[in-house]
């Protein structure tokens, strides 16, 4: 579609005339967090979240190994940052 740099392909067409293969645009790597993942993350890092600080990468890696979480350190740290911001409000 337009993301592929070819908007002229759809010029003059209404949305009902455009066929979209939704599976083509789904990113399997962008899965949401499960309730269980969030619960274990909050529980494991609650002292950091309440203090507004971040755990070191090695602690995050260890958490990932102990919970069989395949998310990267950066993604986990980002989620912790989200909880810190929510905690400050």
TIMI-993657 format. One record per atom (N, C-alpha, C): residue number from 1; atom name; z, x, y. Coordinates in steps of 0.001 Angstrom, whole numbers, plus 500000, padded with zeros to 6 digits. Each point is the difference from the previous one (the first is absolute). Layout:
BEGIN
(rogu NUM "CA" (Z X Y))
...
// end
This chain:
BEGIN
(rogu 1 "N" (500000 500835 498822))
(rogu 1 "CA" (500000 499165 501178))
(rogu 1 "C" (500000 500878 501238))
(rogu 2 "N" (500629 499534 501050))
(rogu 2 "CA" (500004 500750 501250))
(rogu 2 "C" (500710 501333 499815))
(rogu 3 "N" (501037 500055 499144))
(rogu 3 "CA" (500723 501234 499762))
(rogu 3 "C" (499081 501088 499436))
(rogu 4 "N" (498934 499589 499354))
(rogu 4 "CA" (499064 500941 499414))
(rogu 4 "C" (498933 500426 501002))
(rogu 5 "N" (500086 499517 501237))
(rogu 5 "CA" (499090 500440 501043))
(rogu 5 "C" (498667 499288 500026))
(rogu 6 "N" (499927 498765 499475))
(rogu 6 "CA" (498738 499275 499968))
(rogu 6 "C" (500183 498569 500526))
(rogu 7 "N" (500420 499840 501261))
(rogu 7 "CA" (500236 498650 500513))
(rogu 7 "C" (498726 499181 500180))
(rogu 8 "N" (498864 500652 500150))
(rogu 8 "CA" (498752 499258 500211))
(rogu 8 "C" (499628 499170 498776))
(rogu 9 "N" (500517 500353 498846))
(rogu 9 "CA" (499751 499245 498769))
(rogu 9 "C" (500506 498563 500124))
(rogu 10 "N" (501025 499786 500826))
(rogu 10 "CA" (500631 498696 500127))
(rogu 10 "C" (499686 499321 501332))
(rogu 11 "N" (499162 500607 500793))
(rogu 11 "CA" (499665 499465 501315))
(rogu 11 "C" (499384 498607 499888))
(rogu 12 "N" (500540 499078 500779))
(rogu 12 "CA" (499469 498640 500036))
(rogu 12 "C" (500471 499102 498874))
(rogu 13 "N" (500812 500511 499101))
(rogu 13 "CA" (500491 499191 498881))
(rogu 13 "C" (501385 499450 500314))
(rogu 14 "N" (500269 498805 499512))
(rogu 14 "CA" (501345 499448 500126))
(rogu 14 "C" (500849 500550 498857))
(rogu 15 "N" (501291 499862 500123))
(rogu 15 "CA" (500893 500508 498961))
(rogu 15 "C" (499745 499336 498652))
(rogu 16 "N" (499598 498740 500011))
(rogu 16 "CA" (499753 499306 498744))
(rogu 16 "C" (498737 500512 499297))
(rogu 17 "N" (499147 500700 500727))
(rogu 17 "CA" (498766 500536 499418))
(rogu 17 "C" (500179 501413 499440))
(rogu 18 "N" (501118 500630 500292))
(rogu 18 "CA" (500230 501379 499580))
(rogu 18 "C" (500765 500008 498686))
(rogu 19 "N" (499451 500672 499004))
(rogu 19 "CA" (500649 500133 498700))
(rogu 19 "C" (500822 501290 499984))
(rogu 20 "N" (501258 499887 499619))
(rogu 20 "CA" (500889 501156 499967))
(rogu 20 "C" (500588 500115 498606))
(rogu 21 "N" (499911 501190 499430))
(rogu 21 "CA" (500648 500283 498724))
(rogu 21 "C" (501393 500527 500325))
(rogu 22 "N" (501002 499146 499888))
(rogu 22 "CA" (501355 500354 500406))
(rogu 22 "C" (500549 501178 499198))
(rogu 23 "N" (499606 500151 498742))
(rogu 23 "CA" (500479 501103 499176))
(rogu 23 "C" (499540 501350 500538))
(rogu 24 "N" (498917 499997 500722))
(rogu 24 "CA" (499467 501238 500557))
(rogu 24 "C" (500923 500572 501074))
(rogu 25 "N" (500802 499162 500625))
(rogu 25 "CA" (500829 500425 501110))
(rogu 25 "C" (501481 500076 499667))
(rogu 26 "N" (500370 499821 498754))
(rogu 26 "CA" (501390 500083 499595))
(rogu 26 "C" (500313 501435 499613))
(rogu 27 "N" (501063 500528 500595))
(rogu 27 "CA" (500429 501360 499709))
(rogu 27 "C" (501171 499928 499028))
(rogu 28 "N" (499774 500396 498760))
(rogu 28 "CA" (501050 499924 498981))
(rogu 28 "C" (501156 500940 500300))
(rogu 29 "N" (499773 501047 500777))
(rogu 29 "CA" (501061 500941 500325))
(rogu 29 "C" (500937 499468 501072))
(rogu 30 "N" (499632 498939 500653))
(rogu 30 "CA" (500794 499443 501083))
(rogu 30 "C" (500789 498803 499494))
(rogu 31 "N" (500825 500241 498992))
(rogu 31 "CA" (500797 498912 499459))
(rogu 31 "C" (501276 499833 500820))
(rogu 32 "N" (500465 498792 500067))
(rogu 32 "CA" (501215 499727 500753))
(rogu 32 "C" (501238 500442 499233))
(rogu 33 "N" (501093 500013 500697))
(rogu 33 "CA" (501269 500373 499391))
(rogu 33 "C" (500586 498791 499274))
(rogu 34 "N" (500497 500228 498800))
(rogu 34 "CA" (500658 498923 499264))
(rogu 34 "C" (501431 499843 500513))
(rogu 35 "N" (500578 498865 499717))
(rogu 35 "CA" (501389 499746 500392))
(rogu 35 "C" (500928 501021 499363))
(rogu 36 "N" (499720 500336 498757))
(rogu 36 "CA" (500835 500979 499287))
(rogu 36 "C" (499887 501393 500631))
(rogu 37 "N" (498788 500389 500393))
(rogu 37 "CA" (499806 501306 500651))
(rogu 37 "C" (500770 500066 501323))
(rogu 38 "N" (499907 498948 500773))
(rogu 38 "CA" (500695 499966 501288))
(rogu 38 "C" (501508 500056 499797))
(rogu 39 "N" (500482 499233 499032))
(rogu 39 "CA" (501436 499973 499719))
(rogu 39 "C" (500501 501393 499595))
(rogu 40 "N" (499283 500664 499097))
(rogu 40 "CA" (500441 501320 499552))
(rogu 40 "C" (499893 501038 501121))
(rogu 41 "N" (498969 499891 500836))
(rogu 41 "CA" (499843 500926 501123))
(rogu 41 "C" (501142 499831 501000))
(rogu 42 "N" (500303 498756 500347))
(rogu 42 "CA" (501084 499737 500949))
(rogu 42 "C" (501343 500470 499453))
(rogu 43 "N" (500231 499742 498737))
(rogu 43 "CA" (501267 500393 499377))
(rogu 43 "C" (500128 501525 499935))
(rogu 44 "N" (498947 500656 499575))
(rogu 44 "CA" (500034 501454 499833))
(rogu 44 "C" (500156 500738 501330))
(rogu 45 "N" (499344 499497 501042))
(rogu 45 "CA" (499988 500694 501290))
(rogu 45 "C" (500792 499264 501080))
(rogu 46 "N" (500953 499151 499600))
(rogu 46 "CA" (500723 499192 500980))
(rogu 46 "C" (500781 500835 501008))
(rogu 47 "N" (500545 501142 499592))
(rogu 47 "CA" (500743 500821 500968))
(rogu 47 "C" (499074 500583 501060))
(rogu 48 "N" (498793 500394 499600))
(rogu 48 "CA" (499030 500517 500967))
(rogu 48 "C" (499539 498891 500946))
(rogu 49 "N" (499733 498840 499438))
(rogu 49 "CA" (499524 498869 500814))
(rogu 49 "C" (501060 499598 501022))
(rogu 50 "N" (501254 499939 499573))
(rogu 50 "CA" (501070 499593 500921))
(rogu 50 "C" (500255 501048 501086))
(rogu 51 "N" (499780 501282 499685))
(rogu 51 "CA" (500175 501076 500986))
(rogu 51 "C" (498766 500191 500881))
(rogu 52 "N" (498857 499448 499559))
(rogu 52 "CA" (498765 500169 500755))
(rogu 52 "C" (499364 501359 499794))
(rogu 53 "N" (500272 500616 498847))
(rogu 53 "CA" (499424 501313 499684))
(rogu 53 "C" (499118 499888 498761))
(rogu 54 "N" (499297 501083 499710))
(rogu 54 "CA" (499083 500011 498867))
(rogu 54 "C" (500471 500978 498937))
(rogu 55 "N" (499809 499641 498736))
(rogu 55 "CA" (500298 500940 498924))
(rogu 55 "C" (498931 501089 499953))
(rogu 56 "N" (500334 501121 499409))
(rogu 56 "CA" (499009 501067 499870))
(rogu 56 "C" (498983 499620 498910))
(rogu 57 "N" (498887 500663 500026))
(rogu 57 "CA" (498912 499687 499059))
(rogu 57 "C" (500440 500132 498547))
(rogu 58 "N" (500831 500992 499721))
(rogu 58 "CA" (500437 500190 498609))
(rogu 58 "C" (500833 498813 499515))
(rogu 59 "N" (500810 499416 500879))
(rogu 59 "CA" (500778 498819 499615))
(rogu 59 "C" (499086 498802 499751))
(rogu 60 "N" (498960 499877 500808))
(rogu 60 "CA" (499055 498909 499819))
(rogu 60 "C" (499229 500189 498695))
(rogu 61 "N" (499611 501245 499703))
(rogu 61 "CA" (499299 500284 498737))
(rogu 61 "C" (500891 499664 498814))
(rogu 62 "N" (501268 500372 500104))
(rogu 62 "CA" (500943 499715 498909))
(rogu 62 "C" (500169 498493 499809))
(rogu 63 "N" (500056 499273 501096))
(rogu 63 "CA" (500059 498535 499919))
(rogu 63 "C" (498768 499462 499288))
(rogu 64 "N" (498837 500514 500357))
(rogu 64 "CA" (498753 499568 499369))
(rogu 64 "C" (500004 500239 498503))
(rogu 65 "N" (500487 501163 499600))
(rogu 65 "CA" (500061 500332 498565))
(rogu 65 "C" (501001 499108 499273))
(rogu 66 "N" (501155 499793 500597))
(rogu 66 "CA" (501047 499231 499321))
(rogu 66 "C" (499658 498517 499888))
(rogu 67 "N" (499148 499513 500876))
(rogu 67 "CA" (499641 498581 499972))
(rogu 67 "C" (498572 499770 499513))
(rogu 68 "N" (499340 501065 499561))
(rogu 68 "CA" (498591 499923 499563))
(rogu 68 "C" (499096 499428 501093))
(rogu 69 "N" (500312 500329 501235))
(rogu 69 "CA" (499219 499547 501142))
(rogu 69 "C" (498887 501013 500243))
(rogu 70 "N" (498771 499537 500036))
(rogu 70 "CA" (498856 500902 500151))
(rogu 70 "C" (499551 500149 501444))
(rogu 71 "N" (500715 499414 500939))
(rogu 71 "CA" (499620 500102 501403))
(rogu 71 "C" (500275 501413 500530))
(rogu 72 "N" (499219 500395 500983))
(rogu 72 "CA" (500162 501344 500564))
(rogu 72 "C" (501276 500076 500842))
(rogu 73 "N" (500425 501225 500267))
(rogu 73 "CA" (501175 500226 500841))
(rogu 73 "C" (499778 499383 501378))
(rogu 74 "N" (498805 500164 500540))
(rogu 74 "CA" (499690 499461 501330))
(rogu 74 "C" (500115 498476 500032))
(rogu 75 "N" (499539 499334 498956))
(rogu 75 "CA" (500062 498538 499945))
(rogu 75 "C" (501449 499531 499885))
(rogu 76 "N" (500778 500662 499179))
(rogu 76 "CA" (501411 499640 499850))
(rogu 76 "C" (500755 500254 501303))
(rogu 77 "N" (499716 501150 500633))
(rogu 77 "CA" (500655 500322 501268))
(rogu 77 "C" (499625 498975 501070))
(rogu 78 "N" (498776 499541 499984))
(rogu 78 "CA" (499559 498974 500943))
(rogu 78 "C" (500759 498701 499788))
(rogu 79 "N" (500237 499654 498745))
(rogu 79 "CA" (500751 498776 499699))
(rogu 79 "C" (501448 500151 500466))
(rogu 80 "N" (500575 501174 499816))
(rogu 80 "CA" (501363 500251 500474))
(rogu 80 "C" (500041 499874 501522))
(rogu 81 "N" (498982 500545 500664))
(rogu 81 "CA" (499905 499898 501458))
(rogu 81 "C" (499980 498531 500432))
(rogu 82 "N" (499265 499185 499264))
(rogu 82 "CA" (499934 498566 500286))
(rogu 82 "C" (501399 499369 499925))
(rogu 83 "N" (500757 500348 498971))
(rogu 83 "CA" (501339 499446 499843))
(rogu 83 "C" (500947 500524 501081))
(rogu 84 "N" (499827 501237 500414))
(rogu 84 "CA" (500817 500553 501080))
(rogu 84 "C" (499750 499219 501289))
(rogu 85 "N" (498726 499751 500292))
(rogu 85 "CA" (499660 499233 501218))
(rogu 85 "C" (500569 498590 499946))
(rogu 86 "N" (499927 499362 498842))
(rogu 86 "CA" (500570 498652 499858))
(rogu 86 "C" (501519 500031 500179))
(rogu 87 "N" (500612 501064 499537))
(rogu 87 "CA" (501453 500145 500069))
(rogu 87 "C" (500462 500210 501451))
(rogu 88 "N" (499148 500579 500829))
(rogu 88 "CA" (500377 500263 501397))
(rogu 88 "C" (499938 498768 500870))
(rogu 89 "N" (499277 498984 499560))
(rogu 89 "CA" (499860 498776 500808))
(rogu 89 "C" (501211 499124 499918))
// end
